[in-house]
């Protein structure tokens, strides 16, 4: 028996061994942490590391049921340990620990619950789901969920619990870094596996063609892309945070952490590209837009309220831009839509210049960032978009040189520009060979930069490094597809990836305005469905149960007649409306998520000049990625769990003031 065959036959056992070893390693190393708390922390690491890698062909459902089993089992164990800790350790504890000193709390029968700020919104959201389950058209399905999705009330409770457990339990910088590196390592493993898949190297034998669209160990390209994509800004944000401690760390440690986080940002991004999906790229564009807006400190920081309102208005502007331009909505009723769009942008300009008292250049810079992020998806279909992208990047950099100067994040941290350039360049160099060559030159350039700063004879470094790079260019560049693509305007070896990208981008207008899309037919059904059941919907996860009652006449023809009863409406907002009604939509997205956004943006405002600003931001933009991609998609265990974990982790960073010291 070969090693690959052994891994394939014993995959589930190996996965259990990996997460068990991680738990044991943490438990044995962190001896200063009390036993019960240590066990809870170890289980959090099991959740983070295990959910993306858990899959097996032994079960009928290869992916979801196994990931859900881990989620259920682990959260139940954490809950039991948490209750035990509260009753045996924390009960009637008189002295406050340092982390909670002076912070508000609820007192219930001698137990203290320190407020996260999300307790009431979460309770209201859960109560709504409980009522919706009780009045469901199929209460059994609403409790456990429909087959292969399992998004009933039990899973909703799991997700709510994830937010609270991460917000409450990640209370030390040591635990934070255990958790953070577990996120990054698991994402990197998934990304590298996806890259190998796309090159035709896989230890599993899948029925789907992974060389066309990578799906890793997550289930499907449309879910794999968002899962690893949500991690991009996590690595990117950590790179910016590490930069703050350059002078306080040992040089070797600094360069390892700084450059590895930079490389992993690029690697994860490339793996996301190989999974191409419309929802994935919408999520990434939204996440990148707000990541750049926050790191360039463009929002009004005069007070917390203005900072939050500026953020909310900018969400509106980004949404309007994407709906109108990407979805070609302006073609529907241009006489009405175009003046309305102009009025929205005029209000935004008035808000920035008159209310926030920013310069008109602030408005211009914001618009350039929005255009920059918008262009990135288009690069795959035409080289001209890469030139547009580079023009936006050059203008942005020029503004920072002339206006922001030493305060500019681009000048303080030059690798930010390299990352942004890489995001565009990778899309015109699509093959694995192209990517590896590009990584080689990135590493070579960084090493030469280090030598230049360390060696006194600068000319020797310049000449020697230049000769080496020229030799590498001569040997490597003519052999790979980018050379042919630029000179002969031909596609690279992975033309199927580019074809997929072109078809997906061209289909946006089909989804929005043509009326010839099965997905649009689903959305129309879902809206009518929700409006007919406005209070509590038809019950959690009852899409497959109830869709036949709301299916439009044209759906079968548009879908091709092979999937007359979908289990999801491919838009989580419409899905929420249909299954939990208008009340559910309001409680989830306005009350629960609205309060979360206020809290997380408040923590950003509080840490504007602190290193933890970038860590909090990375969790927020991961959350934004998820909310963007579910416009064309829906959550599965891997992506939804990650979304709620990031929500809780971001609140914990802000609440416990993590990452502001060199620890």
C-alpha positions in Angstrom: 0.0 0.0 0.0 1.4 3.4 -1.0 1.5 6.3 1.4 -1.1 8.2 -0.6 -3.4 5.2 -0.5 -2.9 4.9 3.3 -3.8 8.6 3.8 -6.9 8.3 1.6 -8.1 5.1 3.5 -7.5 6.5 6.9 -8.2 10.2 6.3 -10.8 10.7 9.0 -8.6 9.0 11.7 -5.6 11.2 10.6 -7.8 14.4 10.9 -8.9 13.4 14.4 -5.2 12.7 15.4 -4.2 16.1 14.1 -6.7 18.1 16.1 -6.2 15.9 19.2 -2.5 16.5 19.0 -3.1 20.3 18.7 -5.3 20.2 21.8 -2.8 18.1 23.8 0.1 20.2 22.7 -1.6 23.4 23.9 -2.8 21.8 27.1 0.7 20.6 28.0 2.5 23.8 27.0 0.2 26.4 28.6 0.6 25.2 32.2 0.0 28.6 33.7 -3.6 28.7 32.5 -6.1 27.0 34.9 -7.1 23.5 33.8 -10.7 24.2 32.9 -9.9 27.4 31.0 -7.0 25.6 29.3 -9.4 22.9 28.1 -11.8 25.4 26.7 -9.0 27.2 24.9 -7.7 24.0 23.4 -11.2 23.2 22.1 -11.3 26.6 20.4 -8.1 25.7 18.6 -9.7 22.4 17.6 -12.7 24.3 16.1 -10.5 26.7 14.1 -8.1 24.1 12.8 -10.5 21.2 12.5 -13.5 22.6 10.6 -11.7 23.4 7.4 -9.8 20.1 7.2 -12.6 17.7 8.4 -13.9 15.6 5.5 -14.1 11.9 4.6 -15.6 9.7 1.9 -16.7 7.2 4.6 -19.9 9.2 5.2 -22.6 9.8 2.6 -22.1 13.6 2.9 -18.3 13.9 2.4 -18.0 17.5 3.8 -20.9 19.1 5.6 -21.9 16.4 8.0 -18.4 15.9 9.2 -17.7 19.6 9.8 -21.0 19.9 11.5 -20.3 16.9 13.7 -17.1 18.6 14.9 -18.9 21.9 15.4 -21.7 20.3 17.5 -19.4 18.1 19.5 -16.9 20.8 20.3 -19.4 23.5 21.2 -21.3 21.1 23.5 -18.0 20.3 25.3 -17.0 24.0 25.5 -20.5 24.8 26.9 -20.3 22.1 29.6 -16.8 23.2 30.6 -17.8 26.9 30.6 -20.8 26.1 33.0 -18.5 24.0 35.2 -16.0 26.8 35.3 -18.7 29.4 36.2 -20.1 27.3 39.0 -16.8 25.9 40.5 -14.3 28.7 39.9 -16.1 32.0 39.1 -19.1 31.6 41.5 -19.4 34.6 43.9 -15.8 35.5 43.1 -15.3 38.9 44.9 -12.2 40.2 43.3 -12.2 41.3 39.6 -9.4 40.1 37.5 -7.2 42.6 35.7 -8.8 42.1 32.3 -12.3 42.9 33.6 -11.5 45.6 36.2 -14.1 48.4 36.1 -16.1 46.9 33.2 -19.9 46.6 33.3 -21.5 43.2 34.0 -24.7 41.4 34.7 -25.1 39.7 38.1 -27.3 36.6 38.1 -27.5 34.5 41.3 -23.9 35.3 42.2 -22.5 34.8 38.7 -21.0 37.7 36.8 -21.4 38.0 33.1 -19.2 40.8 31.7 -21.0 42.5 28.9 -19.9 42.2 25.3 -22.6 44.5 24.1 -24.2 41.8 21.8 -26.1 39.9 24.5 -29.5 41.5 23.9 -29.3 41.4 20.0 -28.3 37.8 20.1 -31.1 36.8 22.5 -33.6 38.7 20.3 -32.3 36.9 17.2 -32.5 33.5 18.9 -36.0 34.1 20.3 -37.2 35.0 16.8 -35.7 31.8 15.4 -37.3 29.8 18.2 -40.7 31.3 17.4 -40.2 30.7 13.7 -39.3 27.1 14.5 -42.4 26.6 16.6 -44.7 27.9 13.8 -42.7 26.3 11.0 -44.4 24.4 8.2 -42.1 21.5 9.1 -40.9 21.8 12.7 -38.7 18.7 12.4 -36.7 20.3 9.5 -36.5 23.6 11.3 -35.0 22.0 14.3 -32.2 19.9 12.7 -32.1 21.4 9.2 -32.6 20.0 5.8 -30.4 17.2 4.5 -26.8 18.3 3.6 -27.3 21.8 4.9 -28.4 21.3 8.5 -29.1 25.0 9.1 -32.0 24.5 11.6 -32.3 26.2 15.0 -29.6 23.9 16.4 -27.0 25.3 14.0 -28.2 28.8 14.6 -27.6 28.3 18.4 -24.1 27.0 17.5 -23.3 30.2 15.5 -24.6 32.5 18.3 -22.5 30.5 20.8 -19.4 30.9 18.6 -19.7 34.7 18.7 -20.0 34.8 22.5 -17.4 32.2 23.3 -14.7 33.9 21.1 -15.7 37.4 22.5 -15.5 36.2 26.1 -12.7 33.6 26.2 -10.0 35.1 24.0 -8.8 37.2 27.0 -5.0 37.0 26.7 -2.4 37.9 24.1 -0.9 34.4 24.3 -4.2 32.7 23.5 -4.9 35.3 20.8 -1.7 34.3 19.0 -2.5 30.6 19.4 -5.8 31.3 17.8 -4.5 33.7 15.2 -1.8 31.3 14.0 -4.3 28.4 13.9 -6.4 30.5 11.6 -3.5 31.4 9.3 -1.9 27.9 9.3 -5.2 26.1 8.5 -6.0 28.7 5.8 -2.5 28.3 4.3 -2.9 24.5 4.3 -6.2 24.8 2.5 -4.7 27.3 0.0 -1.7 25.2 -0.7 -3.9 22.1 -1.2 -6.1 24.1 -3.6 -3.1 25.2 -5.6 -1.9 21.6 -5.9 -5.4 20.6 -6.9 -5.4 23.1 -9.7 -2.1 21.7 -11.0 -3.6 18.2 -11.1 -1.8 16.9 -8.0 -4.3 15.5 -5.5 -4.2 12.6 -3.0 -8.0 12.2 -3.4 -9.9 11.1 -6.5 -12.8 13.5 -7.0 -15.7 13.2 -9.4 -15.4 17.0 -10.0 -12.6 18.6 -12.0 -10.5 20.4 -9.4 -8.1 21.7 -12.1 -10.9 23.8 -13.5 -11.9 25.3 -10.1 -10.2 24.4 -6.9 -12.4 23.5 -4.0 -9.8 22.2 -1.4 -11.4 20.5 1.6 -14.4 22.8 1.9 -17.0 21.2 -0.4 -17.4 23.4 -3.5 -15.4 26.2 -5.2 -18.1 28.7 -4.3 -17.6 28.0 -0.6 -13.8 27.3 -0.7 -13.1 30.7 -2.3 -14.9 32.6 0.5 -13.4 30.5 3.3 -9.8 31.2 2.3 -10.6 34.7 1.0 -11.8 35.7 4.4 -8.3 34.9 5.7 -6.5 37.2 3.2 -6.9 40.4 5.2 -6.2 38.5 8.4 -2.6 37.8 7.1 -2.5 41.3 5.6 -3.5 43.0 8.8 -1.0 41.0 10.8 1.7 42.1 8.5 0.8 45.8 9.2 0.7 45.1 13.0 4.1 43.4 13.1 5.6 46.5 11.3 4.8 48.5 14.4 7.2 46.4 16.5 10.1 46.4 14.0 12.4 48.3 16.5 11.3 46.3 19.5 11.8 42.8 18.2 14.9 40.7 17.3 15.6 41.4 13.6 15.5 37.7 12.6 12.1 37.2 14.3 10.7 40.4 12.8 11.7 39.6 9.3 10.4 36.0 9.6 7.0 37.2 10.9 6.8 40.1 8.6 7.8 38.4 5.3 6.0 35.1 6.0 2.7 37.0 6.6 3.3 38.9 3.3 3.9 35.7 1.4 0.9 33.9 2.9 -1.3 36.9 2.0 -0.2 36.4 -1.7 -0.5 32.6 -1.5 -4.0 32.6 0.0 -5.1 35.2 -2.6 -3.8 33.1 -5.5 -5.7 30.0 -4.2 -8.9 32.2 -4.0 -8.4 33.1 -7.6 -8.2 29.4 -8.6 -11.7 28.8 -7.1 -13.3 31.7 -9.1 -16.8 32.6 -8.1 -18.9 35.7 -8.5 -19.8 35.8 -4.8 -16.1 35.3 -3.8 -15.0 38.3 -5.8 -17.8 40.5 -4.7 -16.8 39.7 -1.1 -13.1 40.3 -1.8 -13.8 43.6 -3.5 -15.9 44.8 -0.6 -13.3 43.6 1.9 -10.4 45.2 0.0 -12.3 48.5 -0.4 -12.8 48.9 3.4 -9.4 47.6 4.3 -7.8 50.3 2.2 -10.2 53.0 3.4 -9.4 52.2 7.0 -5.6 51.8 6.7 -5.4 55.1 4.9 -7.3 56.7 7.8 -9.8 58.6 5.5 -12.8 58.4 7.7 -13.8 61.3 9.9 -12.2 60.7 13.3 -13.4 63.9 15.1 -15.6 61.7 17.3 -16.9 58.1 17.5 -20.4 58.9 16.2 -19.0 60.7 13.1 -16.5 57.9 12.5 -19.3 55.3 12.6 -21.7 57.3 10.4 -18.9 57.9 7.9 -18.4 54.2 7.7 -22.2 53.5 7.2 -22.5 56.2 4.5 -19.5 54.7 2.7 -21.1 51.2 2.8 -24.1 52.8 1.0 -21.8 54.4 -1.7 -19.9 51.1 -2.3 -23.2 49.2 -2.6 -24.6 51.8 -5.0 -21.4 51.6 -7.1 -21.4 47.8 -7.4 -25.2 47.6 -8.1 -25.2 50.2 -10.7 -21.9 49.5 -12.5 -21.2 45.8 -12.0 -24.8 44.7 -12.4 -25.5 47.2 -15.2 -28.6 48.4 -13.4 -28.3 51.8 -15.1 -29.6 50.1 -18.3 -33.0 49.4 -16.8 -34.3 52.9 -16.3 -31.4 55.3 -17.0 -33.6 58.5 -16.8 -34.5 57.7 -13.2 -31.5 55.7 -12.0 -28.6 57.9 -13.2 -30.0 61.2 -11.5 -30.6 59.2 -8.3 -27.0 57.9 -8.3 -25.8 61.4 -8.9 -27.8 62.6 -6.0 -26.4 59.9 -3.7 -22.8 60.8 -4.7 -23.6 64.5 -4.3 -24.8 63.9 -0.7 -21.7 61.8 0.0 -19.5 64.7 -1.2 -21.5 67.1 0.9 -21.1 64.8 3.9 -17.3 64.6 3.5 -16.5 68.2 2.7 -19.2 70.2 4.5 -20.1 68.0 7.5 -16.9 66.2 8.2 -14.8 69.2 7.0 -12.5 67.1 4.9 -10.8 68.4 1.8 -12.2 67.5 -1.7 -9.1 65.4 -2.2 -10.4 63.1 0.6 -13.5 62.4 -1.5 -11.3 61.9 -4.6 -9.1 59.4 -2.7 -12.1 57.4 -1.5 -13.5 57.2 -5.0 -10.1 56.0 -6.4 -10.0 53.3 -3.8 -13.5 52.1 -4.7 -12.6 52.1 -8.4 -9.3 50.3 -7.7 -11.1 47.5 -5.9 -13.8 47.4 -8.5 -11.3 47.0 -11.4 -9.5 44.0 -9.8 -12.1 41.5 -10.9 -12.1 42.7 -14.5 -8.4 42.1 -14.9 -8.9 38.4 -15.7 -10.9 39.2 -18.9 -8.7 41.9 -20.4 -5.1 43.2 -19.9 -6.5 46.8 -20.3 -8.1 46.5 -16.9 -4.7 45.8 -15.4 -3.5 49.1 -16.8 -6.5 50.8 -15.4 -5.8 49.2 -12.0 -2.2 50.2 -12.1 -3.2 53.8 -13.0 -5.5 53.9 -9.9 -2.7 52.5 -7.8 -0.2 55.1 -9.1 -2.6 58.0 -8.5 -3.2 56.8 -5.0 0.5 56.5 -4.3 1.2 59.9 -5.8 -1.5 61.5 -3.5 0.1 59.9 -0.5 3.6 61.1 -1.5 2.4 64.7 -2.0 -0.3 65.0 0.7 0.1 62.5 3.5 3.8 62.1 3.3 5.3 60.5 6.4 1.9 59.7 7.8 1.0 57.6 4.8 0.7 53.8 5.3 2.1 53.3 1.9 5.3 55.1 2.7 5.6 53.7 6.2 5.1 50.2 4.9 6.2 49.8 1.2 5.2 46.1 1.1 1.5 47.3 1.1 2.0 48.6 -2.4 3.7 45.3 -3.4 0.7 43.4 -2.1 -1.7 45.6 -4.0 0.4 45.2 -7.2 0.5 41.5 -6.7 -3.3 41.3 -6.4 -3.5 42.7 -9.9 -0.4 41.1 -11.5 -1.4 37.5 -10.4 -4.6 37.7 -12.5 -2.6 38.3 -15.7 -0.1 35.5 -14.7 -2.6 32.7 -14.1 -0.6 29.5 -14.2 1.0 27.8 -11.2 4.3 28.2 -13.0 3.8 32.0 -13.4 2.9 32.2 -9.7 5.9 30.3 -8.5 8.2 32.4 -10.6 6.6 35.5 -9.3 7.1 34.3 -5.7 10.7 33.5 -6.5 11.3 37.1 -7.6 9.5 38.5 -4.6 11.7 36.5 -2.2 14.8 37.4 -4.1 13.9 41.1 -4.0 13.3 41.0 -0.2 16.6 39.2 0.4 18.5 41.7 -1.7 16.8 44.5 0.3 18.0 43.0 3.5 21.6 42.6 2.2 21.5 46.2 1.0 20.6 47.4 4.5 23.2 45.2 6.3 26.2 45.3 4.0 28.4 48.4 3.9 29.4 48.0 0.2 26.1 48.9 -1.4 27.5 48.8 -4.9 28.4 45.1 -4.6 24.8 44.3 -3.5 23.4 46.3 -6.4 25.7 44.9 -9.1 25.6 41.3 -7.7 21.9 41.3 -7.1 21.2 42.9 -10.5 23.3 40.2 -12.3 21.5 37.4 -10.5 18.0 38.8 -11.3 18.9 39.3 -14.9 20.2 35.8 -15.3 17.0 34.5 -13.6 14.8 36.6 -15.9 16.6 35.2 -19.0 16.3 31.6 -17.8 12.7 31.7 -16.4 10.6 34.4 -18.1 10.6 33.1 -21.7 9.4 29.7 -20.4 6.2 30.7 -18.8 2.8 31.7 -20.1 2.8 35.4 -19.1 5.5 36.1 -21.6 3.3 34.6 -24.4 0.2 36.2 -23.1 1.6 39.8 -23.2 3.4 39.4 -26.5 0.9 37.3 -28.5 -2.3 38.1 -26.6 -2.8 34.4 -26.0 -4.3 32.8 -22.9 -2.1 30.9 -20.5 -2.1 27.1 -19.8 -5.0 27.5 -17.3 -7.3 29.0 -20.0 -10.2 27.2 -18.3 -9.8 29.4 -15.2 -9.8 32.5 -17.4 -12.8 31.3 -19.4 -14.6 30.7 -16.1 -13.7 34.2 -14.9 -14.9 35.8 -18.2 -18.2 33.9 -18.2 -18.8 34.8 -14.5 -18.1 38.5 -15.0 -20.2 38.7 -18.1 -23.1 37.1 -16.3 -23.6 39.9 -13.7 -25.8 41.8 -16.0 -27.8 38.6 -16.7 -28.5 38.2 -13.0 -29.6 41.8 -12.6 -31.5 43.0 -15.6 -32.2 40.4 -18.3 -34.8 38.3 -16.5 -33.1 35.2 -18.0 -31.5 33.9 -14.9 -32.7 31.0 -12.8 -31.1 32.7 -9.8 -33.1 35.9 -10.4 -36.3 33.8 -10.5 -35.3 32.3 -7.1 -34.8 35.7 -5.6 -38.2 36.9 -6.9 -39.9 33.9 -5.4 -38.1 34.5 -2.1 -39.2 38.1 -1.8 -42.8 37.2 -2.4 -42.4 34.3 0.0 -41.1 36.5 2.8 -43.7 39.2 2.2 -46.5 36.7 2.5 -45.1 35.4 5.8 -43.7 38.7 7.2 -43.7 38.0 11.0 -41.8 34.7 11.3 -41.3 33.3 7.8 -41.9 29.6 7.1 -39.3 28.3 9.6 -35.5 28.0 9.6 -34.1 25.9 6.7 -37.4 25.3 5.1 -36.4 26.4 1.6 -36.5 23.0 0.0 -39.8 22.2 1.9 -41.6 25.3 0.8 -40.1 26.3 -2.6 -42.6 24.4 -4.7 -45.4 26.6 -3.3 -43.6 29.8 -4.5 -41.8 28.6 -7.6 -42.3 30.8 -10.6 -43.5 29.4 -13.9 -40.3 30.3 -15.8 -37.9 28.7 -13.2 -37.9 25.2 -14.7 -37.0 26.5 -18.2 -34.3 28.8 -16.9 -32.8 26.2 -14.6 -32.8 23.6 -17.4 -35.3 21.3 -15.7 -32.7 19.4 -13.6 -33.1 21.1 -10.2 -36.7 22.1 -9.7 -36.5 22.3 -5.9 -33.3 24.1 -4.7 -32.3 23.9 -1.1 -31.0 27.5 -1.0 -32.1 30.7 -2.8 -28.4 31.6 -3.4 -28.7 34.9 -1.6 -28.6 34.8 2.2 -30.5 38.0 2.6 -33.4 36.7 0.5 -33.0 33.3 2.3 -33.4 34.9 5.7 -36.4 36.9 4.5 -38.2 33.8 3.2 -37.5 31.5 6.2 -37.7 34.0 9.1 -39.8 36.8 7.6 -39.3 40.6 7.7 -38.9 40.4 11.5 -36.0 37.9 11.1 -34.3 40.1 8.4 -34.5 43.1 10.7 -33.3 41.3 13.9 -30.4 39.6 12.1 -29.1 42.4 9.9 -30.2 45.6 11.5 -30.2 44.7 15.3 -27.6 41.9 15.7 -25.2 42.8 12.9 -25.9 46.6 13.2 -24.9 46.5 16.9 -21.8 44.4 16.1 -20.7 46.9 13.5 -21.1 49.8 15.9 -19.1 48.0 18.6 -16.3 46.9 16.2 -16.0 50.3 14.6 -16.0 51.9 18.1 -13.0 49.7 18.9 -11.3 50.8 15.7 -11.9 54.4 16.7 -10.5 53.8 20.1 -7.3 52.2 18.7 -6.7 54.5 15.7 -3.1 55.0 16.7 -2.5 51.5 18.1 -1.1 48.4 16.5 -4.3 46.4 17.4 -6.2 48.7 14.9 -5.0 46.4 12.1 -5.9 43.2 13.9 -9.5 44.4 14.6 -9.7 45.7 11.0 -8.7 42.3 9.6 -11.5 40.6 11.5 -14.0 43.2 10.3 -13.0 42.9 6.7 -13.2 39.1 6.9 -16.8 39.6 8.1 -17.4 42.1 5.2 -16.1 39.5 2.8 -18.7 37.0 4.0 -21.5 39.5 3.8 -20.5 40.4 0.3 -20.2 36.9 -1.1 -23.6 35.7 0.2 -25.2 38.1 -2.3 -24.7 35.2 -4.8 -24.1 32.5 -2.3 -25.1 31.1 1.1 -23.3 30.1 4.2 -22.1 26.5 4.9 -20.6 25.2 8.1 -17.0 26.2 7.2 -17.7 29.8 6.0 -20.5 30.6 8.4 -18.5 29.3 11.4 -15.5 31.4 10.3 -17.7 34.5 10.0 -19.0 34.2 13.6 -15.6 33.3 15.0 -14.1 36.5 13.4 -17.0 38.5 14.8 -16.2 37.3 18.3 -12.5 37.5 17.9 -12.6 41.2 16.8 -14.7 42.1 19.8 -12.3 40.3 22.1 -9.3 42.2 20.6 -11.0 45.5 21.3 -12.5 44.5 24.7 -9.2 43.1 26.2 -6.9 45.5 24.3 -4.9 42.8 22.7 -2.0 43.3 20.4 -0.9 46.8 21.5 2.2 45.6 23.2 5.3 43.7 22.0 4.4 40.3 23.5 
